[in-house]
Amino acid sequence: MKITCHHPSSSQGIPVILSDSGDVMDYAPGLTAVLNRLKWSRAQFAAHCGYKSPRSVEKFWQGVIPPAATLNLLSVALAGHE
């Protein structure tokens, strides 16, 4: 699993989430998979990325694309976990 801007599906500097097989994942299931891999709750995800509360990140599971900075922080955490 990987979060990267170096993929044809990435546009305007927004990273994409790739599955272990290299397929692009939609953000909601991709974020869930990343959090499962990191063994993080949504509260831990929110805290790690500088959000004030877990409610602040719920929108990412409701169709809002996470900011590049948030995805980049997750990418670093994921790379350090593997």
MMTF fields as JSON, N, C-alpha, C and O atoms, coordinates in Angstrom:
{
  "mmtfVersion": "1.0.0",
  "mmtfProducer": "UNKNOWN",
  "numBonds": 327,
  "numAtoms": 328,
  "numGroups": 82,
  "numChains": 1,
  "numModels": 1,
  "chainsPerModel": [1],
  "groupsPerChain": [82],
  "chainIdList": ["A"],
  "bondAtomList": [4, 2, 8, 6, 12, 10, 16, 14, 20, 18, 24, 22, 28, 26, 32, 30, 36, 34, 40, 38, 44, 42, 48, 46, 52, 50, 56, 54, 60, 58, 64, 62, 68, 66, 72, 70, 76, 74, 80, 78, 84, 82, 88, 86, 92, 90, 96, 94, 100, 98, 104, 102, 108, 106, 112, 110, 116, 114, 120, 118, 124, 122, 128, 126, 132, 130, 136, 134, 140, 138, 144, 142, 148, 146, 152, 150, 156, 154, 160, 158, 164, 162, 168, 166, 172, 170, 176, 174, 180, 178, 184, 182, 188, 186, 192, 190, 196, 194, 200, 198, 204, 202, 208, 206, 212, 210, 216, 214, 220, 218, 224, 222, 228, 226, 232, 230, 236, 234, 240, 238, 244, 242, 248, 246, 252, 250, 256, 254, 260, 258, 264, 262, 268, 266, 272, 270, 276, 274, 280, 278, 284, 282, 288, 286, 292, 290, 296, 294, 300, 298, 304, 302, 308, 306, 312, 310, 316, 314, 320, 318, 324, 322],
  "bondOrderList": [1, 1, 1, 1, 1, 1, 1, 1, 1, 1, 1, 1, 1, 1, 1, 1, 1, 1, 1, 1, 1, 1, 1, 1, 1, 1, 1, 1, 1, 1, 1, 1, 1, 1, 1, 1, 1, 1, 1, 1, 1, 1, 1, 1, 1, 1, 1, 1, 1, 1, 1, 1, 1, 1, 1, 1, 1, 1, 1, 1, 1, 1, 1, 1, 1, 1, 1, 1, 1, 1, 1, 1, 1, 1, 1, 1, 1, 1, 1, 1, 1],
  "groupList": [{"groupName": "MET", "atomNameList": ["N", "CA", "C", "O"], "elementList": ["N", "C", "C", "O"], "formalChargeList": [0, 0, 0, 0], "bondAtomList": [1, 0, 2, 1, 3, 2], "bondOrderList": [1, 1, 2], "singleLetterCode": "M", "chemCompType": "L-PEPTIDE LINKING"}, {"groupName": "LYS", "atomNameList": ["N", "CA", "C", "O"], "elementList": ["N", "C", "C", "O"], "formalChargeList": [0, 0, 0, 0], "bondAtomList": [1, 0, 2, 1, 3, 2], "bondOrderList": [1, 1, 2], "singleLetterCode": "K", "chemCompType": "L-PEPTIDE LINKING"}, {"groupName": "ILE", "atomNameList": ["N", "CA", "C", "O"], "elementList": ["N", "C", "C", "O"], "formalChargeList": [0, 0, 0, 0], "bondAtomList": [1, 0, 2, 1, 3, 2], "bondOrderList": [1, 1, 2], "singleLetterCode": "I", "chemCompType": "L-PEPTIDE LINKING"}, {"groupName": "THR", "atomNameList": ["N", "CA", "C", "O"], "elementList": ["N", "C", "C", "O"], "formalChargeList": [0, 0, 0, 0], "bondAtomList": [1, 0, 2, 1, 3, 2], "bondOrderList": [1, 1, 2], "singleLetterCode": "T", "chemCompType": "L-PEPTIDE LINKING"}, {"groupName": "CYS", "atomNameList": ["N", "CA", "C", "O"], "elementList": ["N", "C", "C", "O"], "formalChargeList": [0, 0, 0, 0], "bondAtomList": [1, 0, 2, 1, 3, 2], "bondOrderList": [1, 1, 2], "singleLetterCode": "C", "chemCompType": "L-PEPTIDE LINKING"}, {"groupName": "HIS", "atomNameList": ["N", "CA", "C", "O"], "elementList": ["N", "C", "C", "O"], "formalChargeList": [0, 0, 0, 0], "bondAtomList": [1, 0, 2, 1, 3, 2], "bondOrderList": [1, 1, 2], "singleLetterCode": "H", "chemCompType": "L-PEPTIDE LINKING"}, {"groupName": "PRO", "atomNameList": ["N", "CA", "C", "O"], "elementList": ["N", "C", "C", "O"], "formalChargeList": [0, 0, 0, 0], "bondAtomList": [1, 0, 2, 1, 3, 2], "bondOrderList": [1, 1, 2], "singleLetterCode": "P", "chemCompType": "L-PEPTIDE LINKING"}, {"groupName": "SER", "atomNameList": ["N", "CA", "C", "O"], "elementList": ["N", "C", "C", "O"], "formalChargeList": [0, 0, 0, 0], "bondAtomList": [1, 0, 2, 1, 3, 2], "bondOrderList": [1, 1, 2], "singleLetterCode": "S", "chemCompType": "L-PEPTIDE LINKING"}, {"groupName": "GLN", "atomNameList": ["N", "CA", "C", "O"], "elementList": ["N", "C", "C", "O"], "formalChargeList": [0, 0, 0, 0], "bondAtomList": [1, 0, 2, 1, 3, 2], "bondOrderList": [1, 1, 2], "singleLetterCode": "Q", "chemCompType": "L-PEPTIDE LINKING"}, {"groupName": "GLY", "atomNameList": ["N", "CA", "C", "O"], "elementList": ["N", "C", "C", "O"], "formalChargeList": [0, 0, 0, 0], "bondAtomList": [1, 0, 2, 1, 3, 2], "bondOrderList": [1, 1, 2], "singleLetterCode": "G", "chemCompType": "PEPTIDE LINKING"}, {"groupName": "VAL", "atomNameList": ["N", "CA", "C", "O"], "elementList": ["N", "C", "C", "O"], "formalChargeList": [0, 0, 0, 0], "bondAtomList": [1, 0, 2, 1, 3, 2], "bondOrderList": [1, 1, 2], "singleLetterCode": "V", "chemCompType": "L-PEPTIDE LINKING"}, {"groupName": "LEU", "atomNameList": ["N", "CA", "C", "O"], "elementList": ["N", "C", "C", "O"], "formalChargeList": [0, 0, 0, 0], "bondAtomList": [1, 0, 2, 1, 3, 2], "bondOrderList": [1, 1, 2], "singleLetterCode": "L", "chemCompType": "L-PEPTIDE LINKING"}, {"groupName": "ASP", "atomNameList": ["N", "CA", "C", "O"], "elementList": ["N", "C", "C", "O"], "formalChargeList": [0, 0, 0, 0], "bondAtomList": [1, 0, 2, 1, 3, 2], "bondOrderList": [1, 1, 2], "singleLetterCode": "D", "chemCompType": "L-PEPTIDE LINKING"}, {"groupName": "TYR", "atomNameList": ["N", "CA", "C", "O"], "elementList": ["N", "C", "C", "O"], "formalChargeList": [0, 0, 0, 0], "bondAtomList": [1, 0, 2, 1, 3, 2], "bondOrderList": [1, 1, 2], "singleLetterCode": "Y", "chemCompType": "L-PEPTIDE LINKING"}, {"groupName": "ALA", "atomNameList": ["N", "CA", "C", "O"], "elementList": ["N", "C", "C", "O"], "formalChargeList": [0, 0, 0, 0], "bondAtomList": [1, 0, 2, 1, 3, 2], "bondOrderList": [1, 1, 2], "singleLetterCode": "A", "chemCompType": "L-PEPTIDE LINKING"}, {"groupName": "ASN", "atomNameList": ["N", "CA", "C", "O"], "elementList": ["N", "C", "C", "O"], "formalChargeList": [0, 0, 0, 0], "bondAtomList": [1, 0, 2, 1, 3, 2], "bondOrderList": [1, 1, 2], "singleLetterCode": "N", "chemCompType": "L-PEPTIDE LINKING"}, {"groupName": "ARG", "atomNameList": ["N", "CA", "C", "O"], "elementList": ["N", "C", "C", "O"], "formalChargeList": [0, 0, 0, 0], "bondAtomList": [1, 0, 2, 1, 3, 2], "bondOrderList": [1, 1, 2], "singleLetterCode": "R", "chemCompType": "L-PEPTIDE LINKING"}, {"groupName": "TRP", "atomNameList": ["N", "CA", "C", "O"], "elementList": ["N", "C", "C", "O"], "formalChargeList": [0, 0, 0, 0], "bondAtomList": [1, 0, 2, 1, 3, 2], "bondOrderList": [1, 1, 2], "singleLetterCode": "W", "chemCompType": "L-PEPTIDE LINKING"}, {"groupName": "PHE", "atomNameList": ["N", "CA", "C", "O"], "elementList": ["N", "C", "C", "O"], "formalChargeList": [0, 0, 0, 0], "bondAtomList": [1, 0, 2, 1, 3, 2], "bondOrderList": [1, 1, 2], "singleLetterCode": "F", "chemCompType": "L-PEPTIDE LINKING"}, {"groupName": "GLU", "atomNameList": ["N", "CA", "C", "O"], "elementList": ["N", "C", "C", "O"], "formalChargeList": [0, 0, 0, 0], "bondAtomList": [1, 0, 2, 1, 3, 2], "bondOrderList": [1, 1, 2], "singleLetterCode": "E", "chemCompType": "L-PEPTIDE LINKING"}],
  "groupTypeList": [0, 1, 2, 3, 4, 5, 5, 6, 7, 7, 7, 8, 9, 2, 6, 10, 2, 11, 7, 12, 7, 9, 12, 10, 0, 12, 13, 14, 6, 9, 11, 3, 14, 10, 11, 15, 16, 11, 1, 17, 7, 16, 14, 8, 18, 14, 14, 5, 4, 9, 13, 1, 7, 6, 16, 7, 10, 19, 1, 18, 17, 8, 9, 10, 2, 6, 6, 14, 14, 3, 11, 15, 11, 11, 7, 10, 14, 11, 14, 9, 5, 19],
  "groupIdList": [1, 2, 3, 4, 5, 6, 7, 8, 9, 10, 11, 12, 13, 14, 15, 16, 17, 18, 19, 20, 21, 22, 23, 24, 25, 26, 27, 28, 29, 30, 31, 32, 33, 34, 35, 36, 37, 38, 39, 40, 41, 42, 43, 44, 45, 46, 47, 48, 49, 50, 51, 52, 53, 54, 55, 56, 57, 58, 59, 60, 61, 62, 63, 64, 65, 66, 67, 68, 69, 70, 71, 72, 73, 74, 75, 76, 77, 78, 79, 80, 81, 82],
  "secStructList": [7, 3, 3, 3, 1, 7, 1, 6, 6, 7, 5, 6, 6, 5, 7, 3, 3, 3, 7, 6, 6, 1, 7, 3, 3, 7, 2, 2, 2, 2, 2, 2, 2, 2, 2, 2, 2, 2, 6, 7, 7, 2, 2, 2, 2, 2, 2, 2, 6, 6, 7, 1, 1, 4, 4, 4, 4, 4, 4, 4, 4, 6, 6, 7, 7, 7, 7, 2, 2, 2, 2, 2, 2, 2, 2, 2, 2, 2, 2, 2, 2, 7],
  "xCoordList": [0.85, 0.0, 0.896, 1.947, 0.452, 1.284, 0.405, -0.66, 0.857, 0.203, 1.232, 2.324, 0.886, 1.88, 1.268, 0.099, 2.101, 1.748, 2.304, 1.956, 3.176, 3.854, 3.049, 3.485, 1.871, 0.966, 0.119, -0.251, -0.195, -0.996, -2.353, -2.889, -2.911, -4.216, -4.13, -5.15, -2.936, -2.751, -2.823, -2.215, -3.576, -3.661, -3.57, -4.011, -3.003, -2.874, -2.214, -2.565, -1.258, -0.507, -1.235, -0.732, -2.418, -3.163, -2.746, -2.954, -2.158, -1.738, -2.928, -4.066, -2.631, -3.62, -3.185, -2.01, -4.145, -3.867, -3.861, -4.828, -2.756, -2.624, -2.72, -2.152, -3.436, -3.533, -2.203, -1.296, -2.096, -0.876, -0.597, 0.555, -1.645, -1.468, -1.223, -1.054, -1.202, -0.925, -2.144, -2.016, -3.328, -4.563, -4.93, -4.747, -5.45, -5.909, -7.177, -8.106, -7.194, -8.361, -9.126, -8.522, -10.438, -11.218, -10.764, -10.267, -10.933, -10.376, -10.959, -10.2, -12.268, -12.862, -12.345, -11.838, -12.456, -11.925, -10.399, -9.83, -9.745, -8.293, -7.839, -6.902, -8.501, -8.164, -8.422, -7.627, -9.529, -9.834, -8.742, -8.312, -8.293, -7.229, -5.916, -5.207, -5.593, -4.363, -4.436, -3.479, -5.56, -5.697, -5.627, -5.052, -6.21, -6.118, -4.668, -4.22, -3.941, -2.533, -1.706, -0.824, -2.002, -1.28, -1.795, -1.175, -2.95, -3.624, -3.995, -3.823, -4.506, -4.93, -6.44, -7.102, -6.97, -8.377, -8.492, -7.483, -9.705, -9.89, -9.423, -8.951, -9.551, -9.07, -7.545, -7.008, -6.86, -5.395, -4.988, -4.029, -5.714, -5.466, -5.623, -4.769, -6.71, -6.969, -5.85, -5.353, -5.458, -4.408, -3.076, -2.377, -2.72, -1.451, -1.38, -0.316, -2.507, -2.537, -2.878, -3.029, -3.0, -3.187, -4.616, -4.84, -5.586, -6.983, -7.389, -6.845, -8.338, -8.735, -9.537, -9.48, -10.279, -11.096, -11.335, -11.155, -11.743, -12.054, -13.172, -13.203, -14.082, -15.168, -14.62, -15.25, -13.451, -12.846, -12.446, -12.326, -12.238, -11.817, -12.954, -12.787, -14.104, -15.234, -15.638, -16.116, -15.45, -15.833, -15.101, -15.591, -13.922, -13.16, -13.818, -13.513, -14.703, -15.463, -16.828, -17.648, -17.063, -18.343, -18.162, -19.038, -17.028, -16.832, -15.909, -15.591, -15.467, -14.533, -13.121, -12.698, -12.402, -11.033, -10.115, -10.124, -9.326, -8.405, -7.372, -6.967, -6.942, -5.9, -4.593, -4.325, -3.796, -2.512, -1.647, -0.976, -1.65, -0.823, -1.218, -0.353, -2.503, -2.985, -2.537, -2.051, -2.7, -2.283, -0.771, -0.29, -0.023, 1.436, 1.865, 2.793, 1.199, 1.5, 1.206, 1.969, 0.104, -0.222, 0.801, 1.166, 1.259, 2.257, 3.539, 4.123, 3.974, 5.187, 4.98, 5.858, 3.822, 3.533, 3.501, 4.011, 2.899, 2.797, 4.175, 4.469, 5.014, 6.361, 7.194, 8.0, 7.008, 7.736, 7.239, 7.942, 6.037, 5.404, 5.827, 5.836, 6.173, 6.47, 7.893, 8.287],
  "yCoordList": [-1.167, 0.0, 1.23, 1.254, 2.265, 3.44, 4.655, 4.534, 5.814, 7.074, 7.888, 8.147, 8.293, 8.927, 9.914, 9.815, 10.872, 11.781, 11.267, 11.763, 10.262, 9.734, 8.606, 7.456, 8.974, 8.018, 8.812, 9.95, 8.234, 8.958, 9.447, 10.422, 8.797, 9.208, 10.394, 10.997, 10.724, 11.881, 13.135, 13.211, 14.125, 15.371, 16.557, 16.488, 17.628, 18.884, 18.699, 19.381, 17.778, 17.575, 16.822, 16.721, 16.289, 15.518, 14.051, 13.426, 13.499, 12.096, 11.142, 11.48, 9.969, 8.894, 7.781, 7.666, 6.971, 5.817, 4.588, 4.318, 3.845, 2.632, 1.41, 1.382, 0.417, -0.848, -1.591, -1.152, -2.705, -3.507, -3.991, -4.23, -4.136, -4.582, -3.417, -3.631, -2.177, -1.008, -0.339, 0.608, -0.817, -0.223, 1.017, 1.048, 2.04, 3.256, 2.939, 2.316, 3.378, 3.161, 4.473, 5.546, 4.398, 5.574, 6.02, 5.209, 7.305, 7.822, 7.179, 6.814, 7.03, 6.478, 5.06, 4.826, 4.115, 2.786, 2.78, 1.98, 3.662, 3.752, 4.235, 3.684, 5.264, 5.752, 4.684, 4.51, 3.975, 2.896, 1.838, 1.355, 1.478, 0.475, 0.983, 0.226, 2.247, 2.82, 2.819, 2.424, 3.257, 3.277, 1.87, 1.665, 0.909, -0.486, -0.96, -1.636, -0.608, -1.005, -0.388, -1.036, 0.869, 1.562, 1.202, 1.539, 0.506, 0.184, 1.458, 1.554, 2.428, 3.718, 3.82, 3.292, 4.502, 4.89, 6.2, 6.81, 6.615, 7.909, 9.036, 10.068, 8.848, 9.857, 9.979, 11.086, 8.857, 8.892, 9.535, 10.306, 9.219, 9.822, 11.336, 12.084, 11.78, 13.217, 13.897, 14.947, 13.309, 13.895, 13.941, 14.954, 12.869, 12.812, 13.883, 14.443, 14.157, 15.113, 16.535, 17.424, 16.754, 18.101, 18.614, 19.817, 17.715, 18.127, 18.182, 17.451, 19.043, 19.253, 18.097, 17.84, 17.404, 16.305, 15.283, 15.58, 14.079, 13.059, 13.49, 13.067, 14.32, 14.8, 15.59, 15.661, 16.179, 16.986, 16.153, 16.689, 14.855, 14.01, 13.164, 12.515, 13.164, 12.346, 12.688, 11.824, 13.937, 14.363, 13.595, 13.493, 13.053, 12.303, 10.968, 10.361, 10.519, 9.289, 9.611, 8.72, 10.906, 11.336, 12.027, 12.77, 11.785, 12.287, 13.48, 13.863, 14.083, 15.203, 14.644, 13.762, 15.157, 14.698, 15.292, 16.503, 14.451, 14.97, 15.905, 15.696, 16.933, 17.815, 17.049, 16.041, 17.548, 16.912, 16.804, 15.79, 17.828, 17.797, 16.63, 15.975, 16.372, 15.255, 13.931, 13.055, 13.785, 12.55, 12.362, 11.237, 13.461, 13.358, 12.911, 12.113, 13.416, 12.969, 11.483, 10.759, 11.032, 9.593, 8.786, 7.685, 9.314, 8.617, 8.393, 7.31, 9.411, 9.292, 8.267, 7.444, 8.316, 7.344, 5.924, 4.991, 5.771, 4.454, 3.936, 2.758, 4.787, 4.369, 3.978, 3.052, 4.671, 4.342, 3.08, 2.483, 2.681, 1.499, 0.2, -0.864, 0.302, -0.921, -1.368, -2.378],
  "zCoordList": [0.0, 0.0, 0.0, 0.641, -0.743, -0.925, -1.21, -1.816, -0.771, -1.098, -1.865, -1.361, -3.085, -3.948, -4.933, -5.304, -5.346, -6.447, -7.761, -8.832, -7.669, -8.85, -9.484, -9.548, -9.946, -10.597, -11.582, -11.295, -12.734, -13.73, -13.217, -13.744, -12.215, -11.696, -10.736, -10.404, -10.297, -9.425, -10.276, -11.344, -9.792, -10.552, -9.606, -8.459, -10.094, -9.36, -8.003, -7.04, -7.923, -6.692, -5.596, -4.477, -5.9, -4.901, -5.016, -6.056, -3.953, -4.001, -4.142, -3.817, -4.625, -4.696, -3.753, -3.407, -3.347, -2.493, -3.386, -4.099, -3.339, -4.14, -3.237, -2.145, -3.703, -2.966, -3.078, -3.786, -2.382, -2.454, -3.872, -4.232, -4.675, -6.054, -7.017, -8.218, -6.493, -7.327, -7.923, -8.7, -7.57, -8.083, -7.27, -6.053, -7.956, -7.28, -6.492, -7.005, -5.244, -4.383, -4.246, -4.258, -4.116, -3.763, -2.376, -1.594, -2.068, -0.824, 0.43, 1.328, 0.521, 1.744, 2.041, 3.138, 1.107, 1.414, 1.523, 2.267, 0.789, 0.87, 2.24, 2.818, 2.758, 4.092, 5.147, 6.071, 5.007, 5.95, 5.916, 6.963, 4.723, 4.59, 5.194, 5.858, 4.969, 5.529, 7.056, 7.722, 7.61, 9.067, 9.651, 10.72, 8.953, 9.41, 9.391, 10.317, 8.348, 8.238, 9.367, 9.931, 9.686, 10.75, 12.144, 13.153, 12.186, 13.452, 14.207, 15.422, 13.459, 14.011, 13.989, 13.095, 14.978, 14.973, 14.186, 13.83, 13.925, 13.267, 14.179, 13.699, 15.489, 16.438, 16.36, 16.399, 16.252, 16.124, 14.801, 14.748, 13.746, 12.44, 12.528, 12.053, 13.134, 13.264, 14.052, 13.645, 15.162, 15.996, 15.253, 15.303, 14.57, 13.843, 12.756, 12.492, 12.138, 11.022, 11.462, 10.624, 12.777, 13.282, 13.318, 13.457, 13.194, 13.295, 14.76, 15.587, 15.08, 16.476, 17.057, 18.259, 16.211, 16.72, 15.612, 14.431, 16.006, 14.996, 14.051, 12.895, 14.529, 13.646, 12.467, 11.413, 12.646, 11.583, 10.374, 9.272, 10.557, 9.436, 8.875, 7.842, 9.537, 9.07, 7.642, 6.906, 7.252, 5.901, 4.806, 3.681, 5.133, 4.137, 3.807, 2.781, 4.66, 4.402, 3.81, 3.586, 3.558, 2.994, 1.649, 1.207, 1.0, -0.354, -0.508, -1.634, 0.595, 0.502, 0.324, 1.071, -0.658, -0.907, 0.157, 0.376, 0.818, 1.826, 1.198, 0.054, 1.933, 1.407, 1.182, 1.836, 0.251, -0.053, 1.197, 1.394, 2.041, 3.255, 4.163, 4.744, 4.284, 5.106, 4.511, 5.226, 3.204, 2.537, 2.621, 2.757, 2.541, 2.645, 4.037, 4.166, 5.092, 6.447, 6.608, 7.249, 6.029, 6.076, 5.296, 5.707, 4.188, 3.377, 4.168, 4.121, 4.891, 5.712, 6.823, 7.083, 7.477, 8.541, 7.986, 8.607, 6.817, 6.19, 5.794, 5.996, 5.239, 4.838, 6.052, 5.977, 7.162, 8.372, 9.052, 9.867, 8.718, 9.327, 8.647, 9.266, 7.373, 6.607, 6.754, 6.17]
}
